[in-house]
Amino acid sequence: MYKKMIAGLIGLAAFVTVSVGATNASASSATVQINGTTVTRQHLRTSTYYQTTKATKMSLEYAKIDSATDKSYSKTITLPKGTIIAGKLTKSSTTGKMNADMSLMGDLVGGEPLHYTLVNKAAKKGYVADGLGTSTTPSAFKRVSTPAYIPTWSYGDLYLGGSSAAKQFLASYPNQKVQITTDGYVEVHQKGSAKNWEFYYANKPVTAAKIKKTTAKGTTRYLYLSSSLKGIKTTRVGNKGAYEYRLALKNLHDPLKLPAINEDSNVPTFVSRYSLGGVAYYTPIVDWNSSDF
């Protein structure tokens, strides 16, 4: 399901320069060092980002949760002007024309989502948006830099837990995921009761807020939100205006190397540890769905 979209999305990477703590990279090099391990850039969880220059229609598939027969249906949604989204521009194998293939939903193994309500507000009961969306109007997508609120080498998915929990990534599943979406929302998802692990966090967020502004100081990003987040510590910074609450996202620069989790690949997985609102979280930073180092 979601896995099918990963190989396509990682082909075009947003380049970053990092030389802090346990990671070391230069913009001109083809590899980076993470805790003494050489990793090619193609394996980093980076994306190419675009912004819509006008309201733009996209077609996408909706999958039935836990269906044994892969039930799905197609639907068209409209992205508002100014929407930031991850993906790439590709040539259609059937028409020869350029299309925009964009990531609308994500899961544990990859993909960067837009905020839940935008893509799922009119979905049939028991269905959720499934991976990529396609637009036949590529001219409506302008390439932009990686949004400041997206963590380095991450798809914005942060899982609750410290080192012990992080070492069990994809072996056990935490009760909570915080998703920073490409279009600038912070969503908190509780682990659902779905039988299929790909749907564990595909449920409606229990709380969400729009990011209005992002600043950085040292290793901490400060996300200024339109509202507070239930269960997540934020600091009140104003009583009115565009933003009222500040959420601290601190990179602990303590990446953990895990064994290869794909039996067909020798690529290890790395997760990076963060403090979000003073609580420990982790995010995958190396994508094992690629080829070789």
MOTASUL-V100534 format. One record per residue. N is the residue number from 1. RES is the residue in one small letter. OMEGA is omega as a letter, one per 20 degrees, with the letter a starting at -180 (999 if undefined). Layout:
n->N res->RES omega->OMEGA
n->N res->RES omega->OMEGA
This chain:
n->1 res->m omega->a
n->2 res->y omega->a
n->3 res->k omega->a
n->4 res->k omega->a
n->5 res->m omega->a
n->6 res->i omega->a
n->7 res->a omega->r
n->8 res->g omega->a
n->9 res->l omega->a
n->10 res->i omega->a
n->11 res->g omega->a
n->12 res->l omega->a
n->13 res->a omega->r
n->14 res->a omega->a
n->15 res->f omega->a
n->16 res->v omega->r
n->17 res->t omega->a
n->18 res->v omega->r
n->19 res->s omega->a
n->20 res->v omega->r
n->21 res->g omega->a
n->22 res->a omega->r
n->23 res->t omega->a
n->24 res->n omega->a
n->25 res->a omega->r
n->26 res->s omega->a
n->27 res->a omega->a
n->28 res->s omega->a
n->29 res->s omega->r
n->30 res->a omega->a
n->31 res->t omega->r
n->32 res->v omega->r
n->33 res->q omega->r
n->34 res->i omega->a
n->35 res->n omega->r
n->36 res->g omega->r
n->37 res->t omega->r
n->38 res->t omega->a
n->39 res->v omega->r
n->40 res->t omega->a
n->41 res->r omega->a
n->42 res->q omega->a
n->43 res->h omega->r
n->44 res->l omega->r
n->45 res->r omega->r
n->46 res->t omega->a
n->47 res->s omega->r
n->48 res->t omega->a
n->49 res->y omega->r
n->50 res->y omega->r
n->51 res->q omega->a
n->52 res->t omega->a
n->53 res->t omega->r
n->54 res->k omega->r
n->55 res->a omega->a
n->56 res->t omega->r
n->57 res->k omega->r
n->58 res->m omega->r
n->59 res->s omega->a
n->60 res->l omega->r
n->61 res->e omega->r
n->62 res->y omega->a
n->63 res->a omega->r
n->64 res->k omega->a
n->65 res->i omega->r
n->66 res->d omega->r
n->67 res->s omega->r
n->68 res->a omega->a
n->69 res->t omega->r
n->70 res->d omega->r
n->71 res->k omega->r
n->72 res->s omega->r
n->73 res->y omega->a
n->74 res->s omega->a
n->75 res->k omega->r
n->76 res->t omega->r
n->77 res->i omega->r
n->78 res->t omega->r
n->79 res->l omega->r
n->80 res->p omega->r
n->81 res->k omega->r
n->82 res->g omega->r
n->83 res->t omega->r
n->84 res->i omega->a
n->85 res->i omega->r
n->86 res->a omega->r
n->87 res->g omega->a
n->88 res->k omega->r
n->89 res->l omega->a
n->90 res->t omega->r
n->91 res->k omega->r
n->92 res->s omega->r
n->93 res->s omega->a
n->94 res->t omega->a
n->95 res->t omega->a
n->96 res->g omega->a
n->97 res->k omega->r
n->98 res->m omega->r
n->99 res->n omega->r
n->100 res->a omega->r
n->101 res->d omega->a
n->102 res->m omega->a
n->103 res->s omega->a
n->104 res->l omega->r
n->105 res->m omega->r
n->106 res->g omega->r
n->107 res->d omega->a
n->108 res->l omega->a
n->109 res->v omega->r
n->110 res->g omega->a
n->111 res->g omega->a
n->112 res->e omega->a
n->113 res->p omega->q
n->114 res->l omega->a
n->115 res->h omega->a
n->116 res->y omega->a
n->117 res->t omega->a
n->118 res->l omega->a
n->119 res->v omega->a
n->120 res->n omega->a
n->121 res->k omega->a
n->122 res->a omega->a
n->123 res->a omega->r
n->124 res->k omega->r
n->125 res->k omega->r
n->126 res->g omega->a
n->127 res->y omega->r
n->128 res->v omega->r
n->129 res->a omega->a
n->130 res->d omega->r
n->131 res->g omega->a
n->132 res->l omega->r
n->133 res->g omega->a
n->134 res->t omega->r
n->135 res->s omega->r
n->136 res->t omega->r
n->137 res->t omega->a
n->138 res->p omega->a
n->139 res->s omega->r
n->140 res->a omega->a
n->141 res->f omega->r
n->142 res->k omega->a
n->143 res->r omega->a
n->144 res->v omega->r
n->145 res->s omega->r
n->146 res->t omega->r
n->147 res->p omega->a
n->148 res->a omega->a
n->149 res->y omega->r
n->150 res->i omega->r
n->151 res->p omega->a
n->152 res->t omega->r
n->153 res->w omega->a
n->154 res->s omega->r
n->155 res->y omega->r
n->156 res->g omega->a
n->157 res->d omega->a
n->158 res->l omega->a
n->159 res->y omega->a
n->160 res->l omega->r
n->161 res->g omega->r
n->162 res->g omega->a
n->163 res->s omega->a
n->164 res->s omega->r
n->165 res->a omega->a
n->166 res->a omega->a
n->167 res->k omega->r
n->168 res->q omega->a
n->169 res->f omega->a
n->170 res->l omega->r
n->171 res->a omega->r
n->172 res->s omega->a
n->173 res->y omega->a
n->174 res->p omega->a
n->175 res->n omega->a
n->176 res->q omega->r
n->177 res->k omega->r
n->178 res->v omega->a
n->179 res->q omega->r
n->180 res->i omega->a
n->181 res->t omega->a
n->182 res->t omega->a
n->183 res->d omega->r
n->184 res->g omega->r
n->185 res->y omega->r
n->186 res->v omega->a
n->187 res->e omega->r
n->188 res->v omega->a
n->189 res->h omega->r
n->190 res->q omega->r
n->191 res->k omega->a
n->192 res->g omega->a
n->193 res->s omega->a
n->194 res->a omega->r
n->195 res->k omega->a
n->196 res->n omega->a
n->197 res->w omega->a
n->198 res->e omega->a
n->199 res->f omega->a
n->200 res->y omega->a
n->201 res->y omega->a
n->202 res->a omega->a
n->203 res->n omega->r
n->204 res->k omega->r
n->205 res->p omega->r
n->206 res->v omega->r
n->207 res->t omega->a
n->208 res->a omega->r
n->209 res->a omega->r
n->210 res->k omega->r
n->211 res->i omega->a
n->212 res->k omega->a
n->213 res->k omega->r
n->214 res->t omega->r
n->215 res->t omega->r
n->216 res->a omega->r
n->217 res->k omega->a
n->218 res->g omega->a
n->219 res->t omega->a
n->220 res->t omega->r
n->221 res->r omega->r
n->222 res->y omega->a
n->223 res->l omega->a
n->224 res->y omega->a
n->225 res->l omega->r
n->226 res->s omega->a
n->227 res->s omega->r
n->228 res->s omega->r
n->229 res->l omega->a
n->230 res->k omega->r
n->231 res->g omega->r
n->232 res->i omega->a
n->233 res->k omega->r
n->234 res->t omega->r
n->235 res->t omega->r
n->236 res->r omega->a
n->237 res->v omega->r
n->238 res->g omega->a
n->239 res->n omega->r
n->240 res->k omega->a
n->241 res->g omega->a
n->242 res->a omega->r
n->243 res->y omega->a
n->244 res->e omega->a
n->245 res->y omega->a
n->246 res->r omega->r
n->247 res->l omega->a
n->248 res->a omega->r
n->249 res->l omega->a
n->250 res->k omega->r
n->251 res->n omega->a
n->252 res->l omega->a
n->253 res->h omega->r
n->254 res->d omega->a
n->255 res->p omega->r
n->256 res->l omega->r
n->257 res->k omega->r
n->258 res->l omega->r
n->259 res->p omega->r
n->260 res->a omega->a
n->261 res->i omega->r
n->262 res->n omega->a
n->263 res->e omega->r
n->264 res->d omega->a
n->265 res->s omega->r
n->266 res->n omega->a
n->267 res->v omega->r
n->268 res->p omega->r
n->269 res->t omega->r
n->270 res->f omega->r
n->271 res->v omega->r
n->272 res->s omega->a
n->273 res->r omega->a
n->274 res->y omega->r
n->275 res->s omega->r
n->276 res->l omega->a
n->277 res->g omega->r
n->278 res->g omega->a
n->279 res->v omega->a
n->280 res->a omega->r
n->281 res->y omega->r
n->282 res->y omega->r
n->283 res->t omega->r
n->284 res->p omega->a
n->285 res->i omega->r
n->286 res->v omega->a
n->287 res->d omega->a
n->288 res->w omega->a
n->289 res->n omega->r
n->290 res->s omega->a
n->291 res->s omega->a
n->292 res->d omega->r
n->293 res->f omega->999
